[in-house]
Amino acid sequence: GCGNACEAGQDCVGGLCTGPGVCGLQPMPPGGACPAVCTGGCAGDTCIIDCNSNAACENDVINCPPGWACEVQCDGNNACADAVINCPELYACAVQCPDPDASCDGATINCSVTGTCDVACGGGDACNSTDIDCGQNTCTAMCMGGEHPNVSCGPACSCQGC
Protein backbone atom coordinates (compact mmCIF):
# COMPACT_ATOMS: atom_id res chain seq x y z
CA GLY A 1 0.00 0.00 0.00
CA CYS A 2 2.95 2.37 0.35
CA GLY A 3 4.49 1.77 -3.07
CA ASN A 4 7.38 -0.35 -1.78
CA ALA A 5 7.97 -3.78 -3.27
CA CYS A 6 8.57 -6.90 -1.19
CA GLU A 7 11.53 -9.19 -1.81
CA ALA A 8 11.11 -12.23 -4.07
CA GLY A 9 9.15 -14.95 -2.29
CA GLN A 10 7.50 -12.54 0.15
CA ASP A 11 3.84 -11.54 0.41
CA CYS A 12 2.50 -8.13 1.36
CA VAL A 13 0.11 -8.59 4.30
CA GLY A 14 -1.40 -5.58 6.01
CA GLY A 15 1.31 -3.32 4.61
CA LEU A 16 4.20 -5.52 5.78
CA CYS A 17 6.28 -7.98 3.83
CA THR A 18 5.96 -11.51 5.22
CA GLY A 19 7.54 -14.81 4.31
CA PRO A 20 11.18 -15.76 3.80
CA GLY A 21 13.58 -13.00 4.79
CA VAL A 22 11.37 -11.41 7.45
CA CYS A 23 10.62 -14.50 9.48
CA GLY A 24 8.67 -13.73 12.64
CA LEU A 25 7.47 -10.29 11.50
CA GLN A 26 3.75 -9.71 11.11
CA PRO A 27 1.31 -6.81 11.17
CA MET A 28 -0.20 -5.59 14.44
CA PRO A 29 -3.82 -6.68 14.84
CA PRO A 30 -6.33 -3.82 14.89
CA GLY A 31 -8.15 -5.17 17.95
CA GLY A 32 -11.27 -3.23 18.91
CA ALA A 33 -14.19 -4.31 21.11
CA CYS A 34 -13.33 -7.65 22.75
CA PRO A 35 -15.26 -10.45 20.94
CA ALA A 36 -17.51 -12.79 22.95
CA VAL A 37 -15.38 -15.81 21.95
CA CYS A 38 -12.59 -14.32 24.11
CA THR A 39 -13.83 -16.02 27.29
CA GLY A 40 -10.65 -15.00 29.12
CA GLY A 41 -11.02 -11.40 28.00
CA CYS A 42 -8.63 -9.39 25.87
CA ALA A 43 -5.15 -8.15 26.69
CA GLY A 44 -4.36 -5.31 24.30
CA ASP A 45 -4.79 -6.76 20.82
CA THR A 46 -4.77 -10.40 22.03
CA CYS A 47 -7.94 -12.45 22.48
CA ILE A 48 -7.65 -14.98 25.32
CA ILE A 49 -9.80 -18.11 25.03
CA ASP A 50 -10.11 -19.76 28.45
CA CYS A 51 -10.35 -23.56 28.49
CA ASN A 52 -8.80 -23.82 31.97
CA SER A 53 -10.78 -26.63 33.59
CA ASN A 54 -11.23 -30.35 33.08
CA ALA A 55 -12.77 -31.09 29.64
CA ALA A 56 -13.67 -27.36 29.22
CA CYS A 57 -13.17 -27.38 25.43
CA GLU A 58 -12.92 -31.13 24.78
CA ASN A 59 -14.05 -32.00 21.21
CA ASP A 60 -14.78 -28.31 20.48
CA VAL A 61 -13.92 -26.35 17.35
CA ILE A 62 -12.20 -23.18 18.57
CA ASN A 63 -12.01 -20.36 16.03
CA CYS A 64 -9.83 -17.41 16.99
CA PRO A 65 -11.51 -14.18 15.90
CA PRO A 66 -10.23 -12.28 12.85
CA GLY A 67 -8.44 -9.02 13.58
CA TRP A 68 -6.90 -10.30 16.82
CA ALA A 69 -3.82 -12.16 17.98
CA CYS A 70 -5.01 -15.20 19.92
CA GLU A 71 -4.00 -17.19 23.00
CA VAL A 72 -5.82 -20.44 23.80
CA GLN A 73 -5.27 -21.63 27.38
CA CYS A 74 -5.93 -25.37 27.91
CA ASP A 75 -5.09 -26.15 31.54
CA GLY A 76 -6.93 -29.12 33.01
CA ASN A 77 -7.42 -32.82 32.43
CA ASN A 78 -8.55 -33.17 28.79
CA ALA A 79 -9.15 -29.39 28.66
CA CYS A 80 -8.70 -29.24 24.86
CA ALA A 81 -8.55 -32.97 24.11
CA ASP A 82 -9.59 -33.79 20.55
CA ALA A 83 -10.37 -30.10 19.91
CA VAL A 84 -9.67 -28.31 16.62
CA ILE A 85 -8.03 -24.92 17.18
CA ASN A 86 -8.03 -22.55 14.20
CA CYS A 87 -5.63 -19.64 14.60
CA PRO A 88 -6.40 -16.15 13.24
CA GLU A 89 -5.61 -15.68 9.55
CA LEU A 90 -2.89 -13.02 9.81
CA TYR A 91 -1.84 -12.68 13.43
CA ALA A 92 0.09 -14.43 16.20
CA CYS A 93 -1.35 -17.51 17.86
CA ALA A 94 -0.26 -19.21 21.08
CA VAL A 95 -1.69 -22.44 22.52
CA GLN A 96 -0.85 -23.35 26.12
CA CYS A 97 -1.19 -27.02 27.18
CA PRO A 98 0.54 -27.20 30.59
CA ASP A 99 -1.42 -30.01 32.25
CA PRO A 100 0.33 -33.38 31.88
CA ASP A 101 -3.07 -35.12 32.08
CA ALA A 102 -3.81 -34.91 28.35
CA SER A 103 -4.71 -31.20 28.26
CA CYS A 104 -4.33 -31.13 24.44
CA ASP A 105 -4.34 -34.90 23.73
CA GLY A 106 -5.43 -35.54 20.15
CA ALA A 107 -5.98 -31.85 19.38
CA THR A 108 -5.42 -30.36 15.93
CA ILE A 109 -3.87 -26.90 15.84
CA ASN A 110 -4.14 -25.10 12.50
CA CYS A 111 -1.71 -22.19 12.46
CA SER A 112 -2.54 -19.25 10.22
CA VAL A 113 -0.94 -18.80 6.84
CA THR A 114 1.14 -15.77 7.85
CA GLY A 115 0.95 -15.42 11.65
CA THR A 116 3.50 -16.80 14.07
CA CYS A 117 2.45 -19.93 15.96
CA ASP A 118 3.70 -21.11 19.38
CA VAL A 119 2.50 -24.24 21.17
CA ALA A 120 3.68 -25.04 24.70
CA CYS A 121 3.22 -28.57 26.03
CA GLY A 122 3.65 -29.64 29.66
CA GLY A 123 5.05 -33.08 30.44
CA GLY A 124 3.24 -36.39 30.42
CA ASP A 125 0.45 -36.73 27.89
CA ALA A 126 -0.22 -32.97 27.49
CA CYS A 127 0.29 -33.10 23.70
CA ASN A 128 0.00 -36.83 23.01
CA SER A 129 -1.22 -37.32 19.40
CA THR A 130 -1.52 -33.56 18.93
CA ASP A 131 -1.11 -32.35 15.34
CA ILE A 132 0.29 -28.89 14.58
CA ASP A 133 -0.08 -27.65 11.00
CA CYS A 134 2.29 -24.71 10.51
CA GLY A 135 1.79 -21.78 8.14
CA GLN A 136 4.48 -19.72 6.39
CA ASN A 137 5.78 -17.82 9.42
CA THR A 138 7.68 -18.95 12.53
CA CYS A 139 6.21 -22.11 14.08
CA THR A 140 7.48 -23.39 17.42
CA ALA A 141 6.50 -26.29 19.67
CA MET A 142 8.01 -26.31 23.16
CA CYS A 143 7.76 -29.40 25.38
CA MET A 144 8.55 -30.06 29.01
CA GLY A 145 9.06 -33.78 28.42
CA GLY A 146 6.48 -36.47 27.84
CA GLU A 147 4.82 -37.16 24.50
CA HIS A 148 5.67 -34.74 21.70
CA PRO A 149 3.17 -33.33 19.20
CA ASN A 150 3.36 -34.07 15.48
CA VAL A 151 4.62 -30.87 13.82
CA SER A 152 4.02 -30.41 10.10
CA CYS A 153 6.41 -27.62 9.09
CA GLY A 154 5.17 -27.19 5.52
CA PRO A 155 6.35 -23.84 4.11
CA ALA A 156 7.22 -22.32 7.52
CA CYS A 157 10.18 -19.92 7.31
CA SER A 158 11.35 -21.26 10.68
CA CYS A 159 10.04 -24.42 12.30
CA GLN A 160 11.08 -26.01 15.58
CA GLY A 161 9.50 -29.11 17.07
CA CYS A 162 10.16 -30.35 20.58
Secondary structure, DSSP 8 states (H G I E B T S, - for coil): --S----TT-EEETTEEESTTSTT--------S--TT-TT-EETTEEEEE--STTTTTT-EEE--TTSEEEEE--STTTTTT-EEE--SSS-EEEEE--TTTTTTT-EEE--SSS-EEEEE-STTTTTT-EEE--SSEEEEEESSSS--EEE-TT-SEEE--
